[in-house]
Amino acid sequence: MALLELKKVTKVYQIGTVAVHALRGIDLSVEKNEYVSVMGPSGSGKSTLMNVIGCLDTPTSGSYILDGKTVHDDIKKTDGNGKLSDDDLAYVRNQKIGFVFQTFNLLPRITALHNVELPLIYAGIHKKERIEMAKEALRKVNLMDRMHHQPNELSGGQRQRVAIARALVNNPSIILADEPTGNLDSKTSQEIMMLLDELQNAGNTIVLVTHETDIAKHAHRVVHFLDGLIASDEQTPKGKA
Amino acid sequence: MGQLFESLIMAFKAILQNKTRAILTMLGIIIGILSVSLMGTAISGIDQVFEKSIESMGQDVLYVQKFPWFMMNDDWWEYRNRPNIEEEYAQQILERSSTIAFSSPSSSRRADVKYGNLSVEGVEINGTTWQEAFISSVKLESGRFFSELEDRYGTRIAVIGYEIKKNLFPNEDPIGQYVLINGNKFRVIGVMAEQGKFLGLMSMDNIVTVPLKAMKSVFGRIWWISISVKPKEGYSVEQAKEELIFIMRGLRKLRPQESDDFAINQQEAFRQQFSNIRFAISAVGLGITALSLIVGGIGIMNIMFVSVRERTKEIGIRKAMGAKKSIILFQFLSEAVIISLIGGIIGILITVGLVGVVQKFFVAQLSFSLVMISLSVAVITGIVSGIVPANQAARLNPIDAIRYE
């Protein structure tokens, strides 16, 4: 069974009196340890898709199953009314999803280590164990020597590595990277992408949103979005190999 | 549990990051809690002083006097024209009454009291009769009160107040010694126990009690007389009062349509007057307190709204990392409560300092329960003013929040 399965997912935003159809019936499944790039012009629905996959937003209709858990299903209505509550969504985000954002989204004025601890705090993990896990995650992104620095004392690349460590720390089912290199120069971008490649090699599942073809090529599969629909879904040379 | 603790620490750090703002916000609460605790302290102090002062007055004692204890300014002239209370009334009241056990005339004036080369100026010299010992609730520390016989002969003997003993006889037993009152020798036969100050202001220990006849022989003229009356056992003060009015009207030969030309005073009048004052103080105090706490609370609410807005992105990040609504709510609510609780603690510390100073002049005591009440009030203010901003934070949509710049 697929790790992530979307069926007939739609999302409609009501902006004033106008209904904006951001997603118009998406079918998408991602297998465990797959590496998928999502591409498309702005307004194509790729960000909305990321929000739905990341459980930051719920679909208007359709079904979404993540790692065996039904997040949304208004066809079968398996979980009560087929929707998870805000707190349940928070739980899914905490346990199953690791986010990497374009703007890093680290908390200022706390150390890198504490930033990485954050998901574990909300998972209710005890302090001693938490610090060990956070250090381990920072070791994976090779930032052990920087763990007591605050974000403003780190370079962009280092910040993004802290963010990746934070995404990794709770062993998520899937890592969602939304334009992770959008704010970085090309050399640092390469470093970050290599880090993501390593993580995928180590068994992680990654969904990456980007509009740079070079970045998208790191994935095994590229899904193109256009006007709320999937325009194409192809294996990259790397995926075919 | 661990999450709550972490949220508490985060709330604390958030306050530390904005110290100036937090302190300014606290000011309102500090003032509010200061007024809560000061008001409470003042009221309990006044209560204590009042009870202690009124104790010496004797609960079941009636005073027949020219002026009532509490009167309107305009009435003064009317009272002033009343005939004086005569010393003889005391005996006549006893003879005519069936409810009254003791009836004693007394008067007082100020004089200097000397012993050797020590002297106390402006002592209240209280002339009265042997019956006073049975009417007044004042206890003797040593010695005795004067007898009926000494009273009748006007023997120059004196029962001195605690302060007189302290000042004139610091190192010796005053009993049997002679003091000079207005240059006349009086033998000390008793010392009164310490009484404290009336309403915390007038010392009741700076007093010398002598037989009324002896006082008249020393000072010549007596300006006014007050008659203290105590009911017999088995009769209430009200019964005695009723009979006393009847007897006094008889002595004054008043016709039924004429109103009383004397006053019967009792402790109750003080109590009533006091409860009015106390009520006024409490009402005004409560008003000021409520007002300052509302202002303080609005200050906190305002700053919490600012804090939520400033940290919208942080809230979004926390939510993306899996923070539940309740945890975000708790974090911001604790921030508000911490600010107001610290404000409350500072307010109480200032109160403790002020009470320490005031204690030198007036009875004041900050009770433990008042401290707890004040702190609870601070916490409640924090919760009330923090709940709306905290709830706003908890309900933020994570997608919008995380994109907020």
Boltz contact constraints between the chains, C-beta under 6 A:
constraints:
  - contact:
      token1: [A, 51]
      token2: [B, 399]
      max_distance: 6.0
  - contact:
      token1: [A, 56]
      token2: [B, 398]
      max_distance: 6.0
  - contact:
      token1: [A, 56]
      token2: [B, 399]
      max_distance: 6.0
  - contact:
      token1: [A, 57]
      token2: [B, 399]
      max_distance: 6.0
  - contact:
      token1: [A, 86]
      token2: [B, 325]
      max_distance: 6.0
  - contact:
      token1: [A, 87]
      token2: [B, 324]
      max_distance: 6.0
  - contact:
      token1: [A, 90]
      token2: [B, 322]
      max_distance: 6.0
  - contact:
      token1: [A, 90]
      token2: [B, 324]
      max_distance: 6.0
  - contact:
      token1: [A, 93]
      token2: [B, 322]
      max_distance: 6.0
  - contact:
      token1: [A, 94]
      token2: [B, 322]
      max_distance: 6.0
  - contact:
      token1: [A, 99]
      token2: [B, 320]
      max_distance: 6.0
  - contact:
      token1: [A, 105]
      token2: [B, 317]
      max_distance: 6.0
  - contact:
      token1: [A, 107]
      token2: [B, 314]
      max_distance: 6.0
  - contact:
      token1: [A, 118]
      token2: [B, 321]
      max_distance: 6.0
  - contact:
      token1: [A, 119]
      token2: [B, 321]
      max_distance: 6.0
  - contact:
      token1: [A, 119]
      token2: [B, 322]
      max_distance: 6.0
  - contact:
      token1: [A, 121]
      token2: [B, 6]
      max_distance: 6.0
  - contact:
      token1: [A, 122]
      token2: [B, 321]
      max_distance: 6.0
  - contact:
      token1: [A, 122]
      token2: [B, 322]
      max_distance: 6.0
  - contact:
      token1: [A, 122]
      token2: [B, 323]
      max_distance: 6.0
  - contact:
      token1: [A, 124]
      token2: [B, 2]
      max_distance: 6.0
  - contact:
      token1: [A, 124]
      token2: [B, 3]
      max_distance: 6.0
